[in-house]
Each structure stands twice: as structure tokens, then as C-alpha cells.
Amino acid sequence: MMALPANTRIWIAAGVTDLRRGFTGLSALVETKLEQKPFSGHVFVFRGRRGDLIKVLWYDGDGLCLFAKRLERGRFVWPQATSGTVALTRAQLSMLLEGIDWRRPERTWEPQLSV
């Protein structure tokens, strides 16, 4: 996992992105479609059409980093919106990268009320 600074925001680009794009193309999408600055230090996550591949764009202070992950089985859980952004927490990003449904994580145990 990336060591993100404390004030880093994580943004999902809703909808489908052409993942043949690299640093330049995804940076342009961040500026035009998401209306953010790619060199802000925030994390931007994009998903391909099939849903089994994502790319993460992040400026770490020295340069742009581009990470890609493809799931062997299943698909990445993505918002239903076709445009705009969705903000995630670090925990939600971690679940997303593991292929877990970050929208409705389920507990492995039920908390008990003690009286």
C-alpha cells in the first residue's frame, strides 16, 4: 500500500475510463472532467470498461505515480454514477484495492450490548 500523507484526499472518477491512457491522458482527465489539480497530492482512481482493471494516479511530491491493478476473478466495486467524483477514506481505498465491496463492508461479528 502507498504511504499517503494524513491530509490526502482520495477521489474515484465515476463512470468508465479508457485505461489505454497513461500519465498525460489521466492527468488531463483529472483537470477537465474532475476539475482537480493532478499535482495536488490527492489520489485519483479510474476503472476500465470490464471492471477488472483500475489505475491510480498520485503525485508524491517528486513526480506522478501511476499504479495499475487487475483482479484475477471478480470486478472492482464502483459507484453507479456515470460522471463526477466520489470521495473515499483510506480504509475504503484499501478495501477497493482488495476487491471488497467498500460501500457495505460487513462485520465478522455482531457487537453485544452489555448492561
Z-matrix of the N, CA and C atoms (Angstrom, degrees):
N
C 1 1.453
C 2 1.513 1 109.27
N 3 1.295 2 115.62 1 149.48
C 4 1.452 3 121.92 2 178.76
C 5 1.524 4 109.47 3 -74.16
N 6 1.315 5 116.98 4 142.85
C 7 1.465 6 121.39 5 175.78
C 8 1.518 7 108.08 6 -88.99
N 9 1.316 8 116.55 7 94.98
C 10 1.458 9 121.78 8 -175.89
C 11 1.524 10 110.46 9 -89.12
N 12 1.334 11 117.91 10 139.44
C 13 1.463 12 120.65 11 174.11
C 14 1.528 13 110.84 12 -61.52
N 15 1.316 14 116.63 13 159.57
C 16 1.465 15 122.54 14 -173.45
C 17 1.528 16 113.56 15 -60.25
N 18 1.311 17 119.06 16 -36.04
C 19 1.468 18 120.65 17 -174.87
C 20 1.527 19 113.47 18 -93.14
N 21 1.305 20 118.09 19 14.64
C 22 1.463 21 121.94 20 -178.01
C 23 1.524 22 110.77 21 -74.54
N 24 1.318 23 116.40 22 130.44
C 25 1.466 24 122.20 23 174.74
C 26 1.526 25 107.90 24 -95.18
N 27 1.309 26 116.20 25 148.66
C 28 1.468 27 122.32 26 -179.98
C 29 1.523 28 107.39 27 -119.89
N 30 1.322 29 115.68 28 124.16
C 31 1.463 30 121.72 29 -176.06
C 32 1.525 31 110.14 30 -120.96
N 33 1.324 32 116.03 31 132.64
C 34 1.460 33 122.31 32 171.34
C 35 1.521 34 106.81 33 -98.48
N 36 1.317 35 116.41 34 131.15
C 37 1.460 36 120.87 35 173.64
C 38 1.525 37 107.50 36 -84.84
N 39 1.328 38 116.76 37 108.21
C 40 1.462 39 121.06 38 -177.61
C 41 1.523 40 110.15 39 -63.61
N 42 1.303 41 115.23 40 154.40
C 43 1.457 42 120.63 41 -179.52
C 44 1.516 43 111.32 42 87.20
N 45 1.319 44 115.21 43 -166.85
C 46 1.460 45 122.59 44 -176.18
C 47 1.520 46 109.53 45 -105.76
N 48 1.335 47 115.94 46 140.09
C 49 1.458 48 121.88 47 179.25
C 50 1.522 49 109.18 48 -120.17
N 51 1.314 50 116.74 49 142.18
C 52 1.467 51 121.73 50 173.66
C 53 1.527 52 107.59 51 -72.83
N 54 1.317 53 117.30 52 104.99
C 55 1.459 54 120.92 53 -174.38
C 56 1.522 55 113.77 54 -83.26
N 57 1.327 56 117.21 55 10.97
C 58 1.465 57 118.86 56 168.80
C 59 1.521 58 109.83 57 -74.00
N 60 1.321 59 116.25 58 -13.06
C 61 1.460 60 121.60 59 178.40
C 62 1.522 61 110.15 60 -70.35
N 63 1.312 62 114.48 61 149.11
C 64 1.455 63 120.97 62 177.25
C 65 1.520 64 110.52 63 -112.44
N 66 1.336 65 115.54 64 -147.19
C 67 1.464 66 121.39 65 -178.34
C 68 1.528 67 112.12 66 -54.46
N 69 1.320 68 115.95 67 -51.83
C 70 1.463 69 121.01 68 -174.24
C 71 1.524 70 111.97 69 -66.28
N 72 1.321 71 117.46 70 -47.38
C 73 1.452 72 121.48 71 -178.21
C 74 1.517 73 112.97 72 -64.99
N 75 1.334 74 116.77 73 -42.89
C 76 1.459 75 119.50 74 179.47
C 77 1.525 76 111.04 75 -70.81
N 78 1.330 77 117.81 76 -35.79
C 79 1.471 78 120.75 77 175.89
C 80 1.523 79 110.34 78 -62.17
N 81 1.332 80 116.67 79 -40.52
C 82 1.466 81 120.73 80 177.81
C 83 1.527 82 110.52 81 -63.47
N 84 1.337 83 117.75 82 -39.01
C 85 1.467 84 120.69 83 176.94
C 86 1.521 85 111.53 84 -63.76
N 87 1.323 86 116.18 85 -39.65
C 88 1.465 87 120.03 86 178.66
C 89 1.523 88 109.87 87 -59.71
N 90 1.329 89 116.28 88 -43.23
C 91 1.468 90 120.56 89 -178.51
C 92 1.522 91 112.75 90 -71.90
N 93 1.337 92 117.73 91 -44.71
C 94 1.460 93 120.39 92 -172.84
C 95 1.523 94 113.40 93 -85.48
N 96 1.316 95 117.81 94 -50.64
C 97 1.468 96 121.03 95 -175.12
C 98 1.531 97 112.34 96 -83.71
N 99 1.339 98 116.83 97 -42.50
C 100 1.463 99 119.92 98 -176.25
C 101 1.526 100 112.82 99 -90.89
N 102 1.332 101 116.17 100 -13.13
C 103 1.468 102 123.42 101 -179.60
C 104 1.527 103 111.87 102 53.94
N 105 1.320 104 114.85 103 45.48
C 106 1.461 105 123.01 104 177.18
C 107 1.530 106 108.19 105 -124.86
N 108 1.313 107 115.69 106 170.76
C 109 1.459 108 120.75 107 177.32
C 110 1.520 109 109.08 108 -101.35
N 111 1.334 110 118.43 109 120.79
C 112 1.462 111 120.29 110 -177.50
C 113 1.533 112 113.27 111 -64.56
N 114 1.328 113 118.22 112 -21.83
C 115 1.465 114 121.93 113 -179.43
C 116 1.533 115 111.86 114 -98.05
N 117 1.338 116 116.87 115 21.28
C 118 1.467 117 121.73 116 -178.76
C 119 1.526 118 112.71 117 -80.34
N 120 1.324 119 117.05 118 -15.15
C 121 1.456 120 120.15 119 -175.67
C 122 1.511 121 112.69 120 94.47
N 123 1.326 122 117.16 121 -4.26
C 124 1.461 123 120.74 122 177.10
C 125 1.528 124 109.63 123 -79.22
N 126 1.320 125 115.96 124 162.09
C 127 1.460 126 123.02 125 -178.98
C 128 1.526 127 108.52 126 -103.04
N 129 1.330 128 116.14 127 134.07
C 130 1.462 129 122.00 128 -179.88
C 131 1.519 130 108.47 129 -123.29
N 132 1.342 131 116.19 130 127.30
C 133 1.461 132 121.88 131 -175.01
C 134 1.523 133 108.96 132 -116.00
N 135 1.341 134 116.29 133 133.07
C 136 1.460 135 123.23 134 -177.84
C 137 1.525 136 109.10 135 -126.22
N 138 1.339 137 116.71 136 145.28
C 139 1.465 138 121.94 137 179.09
C 140 1.513 139 110.49 138 -121.01
N 141 1.324 140 115.70 139 142.27
C 142 1.462 141 121.66 140 177.86
C 143 1.517 142 111.96 141 -80.45
N 144 1.326 143 115.72 142 177.62
C 145 1.457 144 122.29 143 -175.19
C 146 1.531 145 112.68 144 -63.98
N 147 1.333 146 117.93 145 -44.01
C 148 1.470 147 120.38 146 -177.55
C 149 1.525 148 112.60 147 -73.14
N 150 1.324 149 117.08 148 -22.92
C 151 1.453 150 120.10 149 176.89
C 152 1.510 151 115.09 150 89.52
N 153 1.322 152 118.00 151 -0.15
C 154 1.460 153 119.56 152 -179.56
C 155 1.532 154 112.36 153 -100.53
N 156 1.341 155 117.55 154 1.39
C 157 1.465 156 122.46 155 -178.87
C 158 1.524 157 109.42 156 -131.43
N 159 1.328 158 115.60 157 132.98
C 160 1.462 159 120.42 158 172.47
C 161 1.516 160 108.90 159 -128.95
N 162 1.319 161 114.79 160 155.54
C 163 1.458 162 122.11 161 172.70
C 164 1.520 163 108.38 162 -126.07
N 165 1.331 164 115.00 163 141.38
C 166 1.458 165 122.38 164 -179.05
C 167 1.517 166 107.89 165 -119.89
N 168 1.326 167 116.87 166 125.58
C 169 1.461 168 122.89 167 178.99
C 170 1.522 169 108.17 168 -110.75
N 171 1.337 170 116.55 169 129.55
C 172 1.465 171 121.19 170 -176.07
C 173 1.522 172 109.84 171 -150.84
N 174 1.320 173 116.35 172 133.31
C 175 1.460 174 122.50 173 174.53
C 176 1.519 175 107.60 174 -96.80
N 177 1.336 176 117.31 175 116.36
C 178 1.467 177 121.36 176 -174.92
C 179 1.523 178 113.80 177 -94.92
N 180 1.325 179 117.49 178 7.58
C 181 1.458 180 121.23 179 -179.40
C 182 1.519 181 112.03 180 104.86
N 183 1.321 182 117.01 181 -26.83
C 184 1.465 183 121.62 182 178.12
C 185 1.518 184 112.24 183 -104.46
N 186 1.312 185 116.43 184 -29.72
C 187 1.454 186 120.95 185 -178.25
C 188 1.517 187 109.90 186 178.93
N 189 1.330 188 115.77 187 172.44
C 190 1.460 189 120.60 188 178.66
C 191 1.520 190 110.13 189 -76.31
N 192 1.317 191 115.53 190 138.99
C 193 1.463 192 122.53 191 175.46
C 194 1.528 193 106.92 192 -113.22
N 195 1.305 194 116.61 193 137.41
C 196 1.456 195 121.89 194 177.64
C 197 1.523 196 107.96 195 -125.62
N 198 1.325 197 115.52 196 114.61
C 199 1.453 198 121.64 197 179.82
C 200 1.517 199 108.41 198 -110.12
N 201 1.319 200 116.07 199 145.42
C 202 1.465 201 121.10 200 176.89
C 203 1.518 202 108.66 201 -131.20
N 204 1.335 203 115.62 202 144.05
C 205 1.464 204 120.25 203 175.21
C 206 1.512 205 108.91 204 -141.73
N 207 1.348 206 114.94 205 133.55
C 208 1.459 207 121.79 206 176.63
C 209 1.528 208 107.59 207 -119.77
N 210 1.323 209 116.02 208 130.59
C 211 1.456 210 120.76 209 177.71
C 212 1.528 211 109.62 210 -81.62
N 213 1.315 212 116.27 211 139.19
C 214 1.466 213 121.09 212 176.18
C 215 1.528 214 110.42 213 -69.08
N 216 1.337 215 116.10 214 -40.50
C 217 1.456 216 121.70 215 178.66
C 218 1.520 217 108.67 216 -135.98
N 219 1.310 218 116.48 217 146.74
C 220 1.454 219 120.81 218 177.65
C 221 1.514 220 113.20 219 85.77
N 222 1.322 221 114.59 220 -173.21
C 223 1.456 222 121.77 221 -178.39
C 224 1.522 223 109.68 222 -135.80
N 225 1.325 224 115.12 223 154.48
C 226 1.461 225 120.19 224 175.64
C 227 1.522 226 108.77 225 -72.65
N 228 1.330 227 116.70 226 137.44
C 229 1.465 228 121.80 227 179.32
C 230 1.524 229 107.66 228 -76.40
N 231 1.325 230 115.58 229 128.28
C 232 1.464 231 121.22 230 -173.74
C 233 1.512 232 109.98 231 -131.64
N 234 1.338 233 118.91 232 150.21
C 235 1.470 234 120.45 233 177.75
C 236 1.526 235 111.73 234 -64.03
N 237 1.331 236 116.56 235 154.84
C 238 1.463 237 121.76 236 -179.33
C 239 1.523 238 113.00 237 -74.21
N 240 1.332 239 117.93 238 -19.98
C 241 1.469 240 121.65 239 -178.54
C 242 1.524 241 110.04 240 -60.63
N 243 1.321 242 116.27 241 147.90
C 244 1.461 243 120.41 242 -179.59
C 245 1.518 244 112.72 243 -99.68
N 246 1.336 245 118.00 244 -9.53
C 247 1.463 246 120.79 245 177.35
C 248 1.520 247 108.85 246 -150.71
N 249 1.338 248 115.22 247 164.38
C 250 1.456 249 120.51 248 179.96
C 251 1.515 250 111.85 249 95.75
N 252 1.331 251 115.21 250 -163.67
C 253 1.457 252 120.39 251 -178.40
C 254 1.521 253 110.69 252 -132.17
N 255 1.309 254 114.51 253 160.13
C 256 1.453 255 122.67 254 174.06
C 257 1.518 256 106.35 255 -130.56
N 258 1.329 257 117.34 256 130.98
C 259 1.462 258 121.17 257 179.25
C 260 1.524 259 109.60 258 -88.04
N 261 1.334 260 116.24 259 139.29
C 262 1.456 261 122.98 260 178.17
C 263 1.517 262 110.50 261 -120.68
N 264 1.321 263 115.57 262 157.75
C 265 1.459 264 121.18 263 170.03
C 266 1.534 265 107.62 264 -89.84
N 267 1.314 266 116.33 265 170.88
C 268 1.469 267 119.77 266 176.63
C 269 1.518 268 111.38 267 -61.77
N 270 1.328 269 116.63 268 -39.87
C 271 1.462 270 120.53 269 179.64
C 272 1.530 271 110.81 270 -63.45
N 273 1.336 272 116.80 271 -41.66
C 274 1.462 273 120.55 272 178.39
C 275 1.522 274 110.96 273 -65.47
N 276 1.344 275 118.02 274 -39.13
C 277 1.464 276 120.75 275 176.67
C 278 1.520 277 109.91 276 -62.20
N 279 1.305 278 117.07 277 -42.63
C 280 1.460 279 120.92 278 179.03
C 281 1.523 280 110.83 279 -60.41
N 282 1.336 281 116.79 280 -44.11
C 283 1.466 282 120.37 281 177.79
C 284 1.520 283 110.92 282 -64.77
N 285 1.327 284 117.16 283 -42.47
C 286 1.462 285 121.07 284 178.48
C 287 1.521 286 110.68 285 -57.51
N 288 1.325 287 117.27 286 -46.37
C 289 1.461 288 121.14 287 -178.67
C 290 1.527 289 112.60 288 -65.88
N 291 1.328 290 117.16 289 -23.50
C 292 1.461 291 121.70 290 177.86
C 293 1.526 292 112.57 291 -89.04
N 294 1.335 293 117.00 292 -3.36
C 295 1.455 294 120.56 293 -179.46
C 296 1.516 295 113.44 294 83.34
N 297 1.336 296 117.32 295 16.20
C 298 1.464 297 122.84 296 -179.83
C 299 1.530 298 108.83 297 -90.97
N 300 1.326 299 116.83 298 145.91
C 301 1.457 300 120.94 299 177.31
C 302 1.526 301 108.67 300 -70.54
N 303 1.319 302 117.17 301 100.26
C 304 1.464 303 123.38 302 -175.75
C 305 1.520 304 112.36 303 -73.43
N 306 1.335 305 117.71 304 -14.13
C 307 1.461 306 120.65 305 -178.64
C 308 1.517 307 111.80 306 -78.19
N 309 1.339 308 117.47 307 -32.93
C 310 1.467 309 121.76 308 -177.53
C 311 1.525 310 110.61 309 -137.31
N 312 1.319 311 117.75 310 64.17
C 313 1.470 312 117.36 311 177.86
C 314 1.525 313 109.94 312 -66.08
N 315 1.309 314 115.86 313 141.60
C 316 1.456 315 119.97 314 -178.08
C 317 1.519 316 110.13 315 -109.21
N 318 1.305 317 115.43 316 139.99
C 319 1.465 318 121.28 317 177.53
C 320 1.529 319 109.82 318 -71.35
N 321 1.311 320 116.01 319 150.39
C 322 1.453 321 120.25 320 175.96
C 323 1.524 322 110.90 321 -86.47
N 324 1.313 323 116.91 322 -7.54
C 325 1.465 324 122.33 323 179.13
C 326 1.514 325 108.82 324 -146.03
N 327 1.307 326 115.92 325 156.56
C 328 1.455 327 121.94 326 178.11
C 329 1.531 328 109.00 327 -98.77
N 330 1.325 329 119.25 328 125.94
C 331 1.459 330 120.05 329 177.05
C 332 1.529 331 110.52 330 -63.81
N 333 1.295 332 115.05 331 139.71
C 334 1.473 333 120.64 332 179.24
C 335 1.517 334 108.96 333 -102.89
N 336 1.295 335 116.22 334 138.24
C 337 1.461 336 122.12 335 177.35
C 338 1.523 337 108.12 336 -83.83
N 339 1.310 338 116.49 337 120.03
C 340 1.463 339 119.52 338 177.40
C 341 1.512 340 109.07 339 -100.09
N 342 1.309 341 115.18 340 133.41
C 343 1.458 342 120.73 341 -176.86
C 344 1.509 343 109.96 342 -110.78
